[in-house]
Amino acid sequence: MGNKDLELLISLQDIDLMIEEAEEVEKLGFSITGCSELKIAREELAEKINKPLLYRYERLRGKLKRAIVPVKNDICLGCFLRQPTSVCAQGREGLDLFTCENCGRMLYWLD
């Protein structure tokens, strides 16, 4: 997996969170504009992500609010568990997508 796939996944998650927040505000009785544009942008972005990776993301999103989270100082910022040294060394290279052994979220490393 390259950095492009990672960037697409993070962007998709951001759009999903914006759509979710807009729908919650609409439930409170406020009118929100732009929600349909967000959904269209989400569909276009999802088409650019390879299907197995998108399926994995969607499955995680069904269980967790954030399916992909950063790792800072070797700690998953989803469950706050320290990641194994071997995983962190490989994860910093950014060539592959890793999963937190505790919470199952997809991980990416912050510099």
Residue pairs with C-beta under 8 A, 6 or more apart in sequence:
1 53
1 95
1 96
1 97
2 94
2 95
3 94
5 49
5 50
5 53
5 97
6 94
6 97
6 108
8 45
8 48
8 49
9 49
9 53
9 57
9 68
9 106
10 68
10 108
11 45
12 42
12 45
12 46
12 49
12 57
13 57
13 61
13 66
13 67
13 68
15 38
15 41
15 42
15 45
16 42
16 61
17 65
17 66
18 38
19 35
19 38
19 39
19 42
22 32
22 34
22 35
22 38
23 35
25 32
26 32
26 35
46 54
49 57
53 97
56 106
57 67
57 68
57 106
60 67
60 68
60 104
60 105
60 106
61 67
63 104
64 78
64 103
64 104
64 105
66 78
66 105
67 105
67 106
68 105
68 106
68 107
68 108
69 76
69 77
69 78
69 100
69 105
69 106
69 107
69 108
70 77
70 107
70 108
70 109
70 110
71 77
71 83
71 88
71 91
71 107
71 108
71 109
71 110
72 110
74 82
74 83
74 85
74 88
75 81
75 82
75 83
76 82
76 83
76 100
76 102
76 103
76 105
76 107
78 100
78 103
78 105
79 100
79 102
79 103
79 105
81 100
81 101
81 102
81 103
83 91
83 98
83 100
83 101
83 107
84 101
87 98
87 101
88 109
90 96
90 98
91 98
91 107
91 108
91 109
92 109
94 108
94 109
97 106
97 107
97 108
98 106
98 107
99 105
99 106
99 107
100 107
